[in-house]
Amino acid sequence: MIVGVLAGAVAAIVTALVMALSRSWFGIMPPPESVPDRVAPLLDIDTFFSMFGTYGGYNGLKQFGIMSGLRGLFTVGIIVGVAYALVIESRCSRRSPRWFLGASRPAWIFIIGAVLAVWIGFVIFLWPVLPANFIGLPYSTSRIVSIAALLIWYVLFAGTVMLVYRTTTSRLARSQAVTAADASAVDTNDTKNATTATPASTAVAPIARPLSRRGLLNAAVGAALVYPLYELMKDFYYDATFFYDGTVYSGTGIQPITPTDEFYTVTKNVVDPDVDRDLWELEVRGAIDNDITMSFGDLDAYEQIDQESTLMCISNRIGAGLFSNANWRGIRMRDVLESAGVHDDAYEVKLSGADAFVDTFGMDYALDENTLLVYQINGEPLPRIHGYPVRVIVPGLYGEKNVKWITRIDVITEDVEGFYEQQGWGPDFVPPTRSDIFAPRTAGAGQSAIFREEIRAGSQVEIRGRAFAADRGIRSVEVTTDDGATWEPAEIYYPGTDLTWSLWRYIWTPEEPGEYRVYSRAVDGTGTPQPSEPRGIIPQGARGYNIVTATVVEPLTL
């Protein structure tokens, strides 16, 4: 039993190390990462957010998922090691006439069956995420590579269990066991046994004897492998998204064009893809006349488009900063799809990223002239965390639809749910018209924000904010400082375009001390005012006024 525990533990360490190397060198997502990634979209929204509270937000939940996967690997490793020990030392096994490489036929049947069962089970369960490849192998190739890697990892694990068990134990061969049994019968003067030899077909080999020195050596080898595993895990940790996932763009310094290094960031990944542009390909498949496979250089064959547009996360609260604006350069998705020949029955496009993130939108958006496959932001190549080398920009929809690290477009004829849709987000992914206040400095969000500093009665205050209406543009913004009793027009000092936010300001001179509820309302380009009724982010994004309480105090007296 102890030898089984040792064999399982060493095999788990070896397998974890090889998995980590596979992730680092070849971009293959191992089970401790892929299983949580597969489970995440299966969680309903309420469960998903309740786990945020339990584990300290999305990043805490990611760390919990990875650690659970590693604990699971080592737990299952020890269980399999013990099970192998029980099988190989069973009476049926020890009576087996066929032994190969130190293992009986029943032991081989057990280990091969376990490998095949686990491999097939994981391939079936992980099928949607198997195309993930974090260095950018093509979509079709990635799934094959992932399936092969799973088999290699499990064979390696099984082989290590068998090797450690064999080298840590010693047993008599069955022929030796027969001789020993006969000799024992003679030594005890048992006439019946002495004259009747033990049939070779019924002889039972003795239980293997642990070899303490070899056991210590195998344990030492396993312990030594922990160090490179630790170093790899440390590298992954410092490369992880924990340090930037959830980055917001907010505060009094908001600019019309968000600096690239301040652009808001949201990602489902523990470690984002680091795609090799020379490996990257975009596959276009499905309900089309001609399949297309494009390299990065093939983008030059299409008309190059420069476009300013705003992205906002569906989980952005009113007055919060998961919200940015940039200049993008790329090609129209419509041009690519038209060159492929879209069938009349096409319903929507399914987009897949190098991280196996999947989302969808209708053909009306896919064929819209403003929907782009972009490779630059603000005149620079896309940074890794924003989808290098190519991502999707689809104005008019929430940020999750703007798939990063895009590797495949499937034109499909039926409705398919994306990563977050499976959790229950949507079905409407069009941001409602909204406006908020970012200066003077505020704290909080939604309908319960406050200005951080007191305001002196009689002094002028410049209130600044932003307004956004997806792809409908902003026609006007008004401000109230008396909780909606009266409204005054604000100056839009950066109108942007129909695809971007607008920035506005309003000069306010409070005359009396007290508390004031200050907020704005926007009218979109179609003439429709923003909704006033508050709504949380679940399941279709927040809406309502960003109400900021101002505390006005007596003016300074000399």
Summary of the structure (lengths in Angstrom):
residues: 558
radius of gyration: 32.0
end to end distance: 86.9
largest distance: 124.0
contacts: 1873
relative contact order: 0.10
helix: 40%
strand: 23%
